[in-house]
Amino acid sequence: MTRVLHAWLEGHFVGTFTRGESGLIRFDYSDGAPATPISLSLPRGGGATRSAASNFLDNLLPDNVSARRRMAAVYGAGSVDTVDLLAEAGGDVAGGLVLSAREEPPMAGPLILDPASEADVAGRIDAVKRSPDQWIDASTPARFSLAGTQGKFALADIGGEWYWSNATVPSTHIVKPARTGLVGLEDVEAMAMTLAAEVGVGAPSARVVHMLDQTAYLVERFDRVRSGQIAVRLHAEDIAQAMGRGPDEKYGVSAVQVIRLLREQVDDEVAYDFIRQLALNTFLGNADAHAKNYSLLLRHNSIALSPMYDVVPVGLYPDFDQKLAMRIGGARYAAEVTPAHWRKLARTSGLMEDRVAETVTALASSLREAVSTLSVGSAVDGIARSRDLVYENTKSFVSG
């Protein structure tokens, strides 16, 4: 049957997603939609691929079918179909969109304030650590959807107190409990974000949060901005969405393809910004930096690369695949990458070789200096090993 999702962008109606009898989903812009599209894969002038709208929505949901089944059960969705799930959970998703099966804007009603006590949050953390699919629980009134494979959930900070998010209350933070057995992961991920900010690449505030007897990685959302007590949503999309790819294709996107997309549809400066983020992920040992781990901020009159996120030094955990999700000039592993590989990537993608080489070398130097001053604190092993990993991955960039 035909199903419609009405879409509001930062408070303004921008169009509808329609799933037809065939299951195909299309997006139609409203007359009052801004010139900047909701996705590079859904241009204002038409020409989107047949799967672009479906893939755009699919990327707003968890990757795992089991997590989607739980979401459907808790939220009362008719099925795990993308449109059915987002009809129930589309009130708080990545970016500035609010999605609803109803024509009335759900965020325009009275605020729905549902406090999340310390015990509530600790319980959610514990549940995710015990079962990665426990993103959502029937005991909490939250209404959100987050993408990816790692168990996580959203919270809204209002006046220093935690609340569950929904269409009227945008989440401001994401909570990611570390998987059992990955010792020190929460500390090193927070450290990675701190390092990104210190070397000027740009990253939101992140830390390890303690809730009763539980800990988790806590990061402030880059697609939200504070405006009084209640945050305002900013529109963003990940690179998979921008390319019209589904979440199952996130490892099939190359660095060259990303750079070409940015040069063709945005500008060269954004492509050089991507080089810096790609280099930082490589130096930090984040081999898992795929197409969904880079995003664009789409504003009314501009498009820019978002701050860093999901910077996980998987190089510290040998059980993870250490092959780079995006090869650098053909190099498969972070420690193999040299300035020559970056020059090759520049040539292949049409960027200036010298500028890329100088940018990456300067970043390597800044990062080595930053990790040399790290305080090991309570996570001695993880932080110390992170420092060694950075030294190993930047060794070919050190003169002499």
C-alpha positions, -999 to 999 in steps of 0.1 A, spaced: 0 0 0 11 36 -5 27 52 25 37 88 30 63 105 53 60 142 56 94 159 61 102 191 79 137 206 77 147 227 107 111 235 113 99 241 77 79 217 55 102 206 27 84 177 10 72 141 12 87 106 9 62 83 -8 64 46 -9 43 33 -38 27 -1 -43 59 -14 -59 78 -6 -27 98 21 -45 103 53 -25 105 88 -41 110 122 -26 91 153 -38 102 188 -27 76 213 -16 74 247 -34 88 264 -3 118 241 1 152 259 3 176 258 -27 201 236 -8 188 200 -12 182 177 18 207 154 2 233 156 -27 217 124 -39 182 141 -41 189 173 -62 163 200 -62 161 199 -100 154 162 -102 176 134 -116 179 112 -84 185 75 -90 156 51 -83 171 40 -50 184 73 -37 153 82 -15 151 47 -1 188 46 7 187 81 22 160 69 47 176 35 53 208 53 65 188 69 93 182 35 109 203 9 127 222 -14 104 213 -46 122 180 -63 114 177 -75 150 180 -39 163 153 -29 138 130 -57 150 134 -45 185 126 -9 174 95 -21 156 83 -40 187 90 -12 212 76 16 190 46 -3 177 57 -1 140 38 -23 115 70 -39 103 108 -34 100 102 -16 67 121 17 65 90 39 62 71 20 88 99 24 113 105 61 106 68 68 108 72 60 145 108 69 152 114 98 128 109 125 154 146 126 163 170 114 137 204 124 123 204 158 108 177 185 107 148 165 94 117 155 114 96 128 97 60 119 104 31 100 88 8 129 98 5 162 79 7 183 111 43 191 122 49 170 153 75 194 167 51 223 167 30 209 197 37 214 234 71 201 247 70 165 257 94 165 287 103 130 299 131 130 325 158 104 323 171 97 358 206 86 365 192 51 372 173 51 339 205 60 320 226 35 339 200 8 331 202 16 294 240 15 294 240 -19 312 214 -33 288 234 -22 257 266 -37 272 248 -70 278 231 -70 244 242 -47 216 207 -47 201 191 -32 232 192 4 218 156 10 228 135 -2 257 97 -2 263 103 12 298 116 45 284 94 70 264 122 80 240 115 84 203 147 84 183 166 66 156 204 63 153 224 46 125 253 22 127 260 -12 142 272 -4 177 245 -1 204 238 34 214 210 58 225 202 95 225 196 120 253 187 156 255 205 179 280 181 206 292 195 229 319 220 203 330 194 176 334 189 146 311 157 140 291 146 114 266 144 129 231 114 131 207 101 153 179 96 183 203 128 177 223 159 172 200 186 150 215 219 168 222 241 138 231 247 103 220 257 76 246 278 47 233 286 19 259 317 0 249 313 -36 238 322 -62 265 359 -72 262 371 -39 245 390 -27 275 396 10 276 376 17 244 355 45 259 386 63 272 405 60 239 376 72 218 372 102 240 409 108 237 407 106 199 381 133 198 402 155 221 432 150 199 412 159 168 402 192 184 437 199 196 452 195 161 426 217 145 406 192 126 374 199 145 354 176 168 325 180 193 330 177 230 333 141 242 340 123 275 334 92 295 303 96 316 297 78 349 261 68 358 259 49 391 281 18 385 281 22 347 303 41 323 299 50 286 313 72 259 293 104 257 296 128 227 278 161 220 259 160 187 274 182 159 240 184 142 224 203 171 230 238 183 219 253 216 192 279 215 179 286 249 169 255 269 159 234 239 184 226 211 178 233 174 184 206 148 209 213 120 207 194 88 234 169 79 239 137 59 266 111 58 286 104 27 267 72 19 235 92 18 252 119 -3 262 93 -28 228 76 -28 243 44 -13 226 21 12 242 12 46 252 -22 33 275 -3 7 293 18 32 326 -2 28 323 0 -10 330 37 -12 366 48 -19 385 79 -9 388 89 -46 350 86 -50 344 108 -20 368 135 -32 354 135 -67 318 139 -53 329 168 -31 348 185 -59 319 182 -83 290 190 -60 306 213 -34 341 227 -39 378 218 -37 382 233 -2 357 208 13 377 180 -5 409 192 13 390 193 46 381 156 39 418 149 33 425 161 69 398 140 84 409 109 64 445 115 75 436 119 111 416 86 111 445 69 94 471 82 119 449 73 149 444 37 136 407 41 128 407 15 100 369 14 102 363 49 89 338 41 61 314 62 42 290 66 71 317 80 93 320 113 73 292 138 70 282 170 54 264 199 70 238 212 45 227 248 54 204 271 35 233 288 17 263 265 22 276 230 24 305 220 46 322 190 60 309 182 95 332 178 125 348 144 132 328 116 148 331 79 154 369 81 156 376 47 171 413 36 172 405 0 162 442 -5 157 444 -11 194 422 -42 191 437 -69 169 404 -88 166 391 -61 144 399 -61 106 429 -37 103 425 -31 65 416 5 59 380 10 49 393 36 24 427 28 10 452 57 7 469 55 -27 465 18 -27 479 12 8 458 -13 27 471 -7 63 476 25 83 513 18 91 521 13 54 509 48 43 536 72 33 537 107 18 540 90 -16 506 73 -11 490 106 -3 505 121 -34 491 92 -55 457 98 -40 459 135 -49 469 127 -85 441 102 -89 414 125 -75 426 157 -91 439 175 -60 472 194 -58 499 169 -48 521 194 -29 492 208 -9 479 173 1 514 161 11 521 193 31 487 191 48 491 155 58 527 159 69 519 190 91 490 170 106 513 141 114 537 164 132 509 182 152 495 148 162 528 134 174 533 165 195 498 163 209 500 126 219 535 132 235 518 154 261 489 131 269 482 124 305 477 86 309 453 91 338 434 60 348 435 44 314 472 38 314 473 9 290 449 22 264 463 58 263 499 46 262 492 21 234 474 49 215 505 70 217 526 41 204 501 35 176 502 71 164 540 71 165 540 39 143 515 53 118 533 86 114 569 74 114 574 79 76 563 115 80 591 124 104 622 139 88 656 125 98 
